[in-house]
Amino acid sequence: MGFIDSWEDLMDTCEIVIRNIFSDIEKNCQKELKMFGVTLPKLGQKIPRLKMRETQEIIFQRTGRDNRKKPDLEPDDEKEICQFSKEKYNSELIFITHYPTKKRPFYTFADPEDPEYTLSFDLLCRGLEIVTGGQRINKYEKLVKNIKKLFSHKIESFEFYLQAFKYGMPPEGGFCLGGERIVKQILGLENIREASLFPRDMLRIDQRLLIRQKKKSKR
């Protein structure tokens, strides 16, 4: 999204998309939901938003598990905060914001009021991240500075990415939805491979191994 007024515009748009996805599923996929014996995740009037450090503090208070100094949420943390959201906000989805700069890509926009953290977010659903997004740096000079700081590569290695920024880029950002993750969480599947049309496995990756196994089975 270009010409955003605030990084929160991204979360607002993301929430609209997610609500429309769930609404469409509810309208058109009742047969599949009944087949799996599941219901759609609960959504309150507005998906709640918490900063990562606030989230870690809540988890510590609820469980005694102290991950407050860790740079990211542990899997058990994601499950716990979704349970908290369900209990307090009647929402099985929750936005977690302000991940540390060191845990996000070099192009992620730092919070001007707290530069150690980013204007980024994850959307969690029933204990699993299903969307990642945030505001991106739109200034060429800042991107070059970050690349030189974080990577040993020559700046030429990033020319393809940087070329558009030389001519000016509006305030911008975006998010990416994990389609298979959304399916997995709605249907309560055990493994993401069950939600994938072409799941990865050793036989699919290594055709030579598959041929050798077929030869052995014929002997």
Steps between C-alpha positions, in 0.01 A plus 500: 500500500635838401427844641402367841431757773601261777636148535171419675331541161658164417341326797165661423517365144620161619205474736258581217659227285487240777140580586403469134681165474317366804169640378545333161591168662196520725279568199644250254677224695250371755531149356876495555475648850245233599715229342784591735271579793642850547385857537664819380723683748322757713539865404399778733392844381867584442806278501704602807855636467785456746868584488734202524648609834150552644414152378801345671411675825142366485630149438738530793215611728273219377746211493816599689693416182755779463581568135498877542855547375466277195496673158194311377197310625539131571237261356351450847485880538298533180252239623472664842441851369229372264330336797528831687347682204212252484429541871529879517393618154294204372743485207709202399713734289737765627754738348843503664703809411843661551737211445869585556689643203753216523222247438355670192634554145728796428221687319261501799421846635622570854267671745617865521402506868682175580759420229589159644157379390320498168167616366421141408247238603404136497139385502455190714206264467434222750865501603673530163623792290295525180601849379818707519524863396607851579615834370806495275780750467437720197819710508787385279773636730359319803480170313861532387608578855320191636647275233854616575438456871345153489664327206848440376375504141594780269217742444493393134346169614184691595478724194198320359306565821628856544453632148143624542582681823754722325214681328281544807259271680194606703441380858419135445468157652322171465417161642502138389237241584589135550217330313595151614536620858153652490355171373692303763373713788139506382485123448710413807751298297802346671755591235528775240566233235138393533398846375747503210410397147859391436658427842876469515647162583828325429360293213363803320823694538740223401381318188807278499406365842150427375637307198730293721214413735282393208779274372538341843127434526507308169773259614 
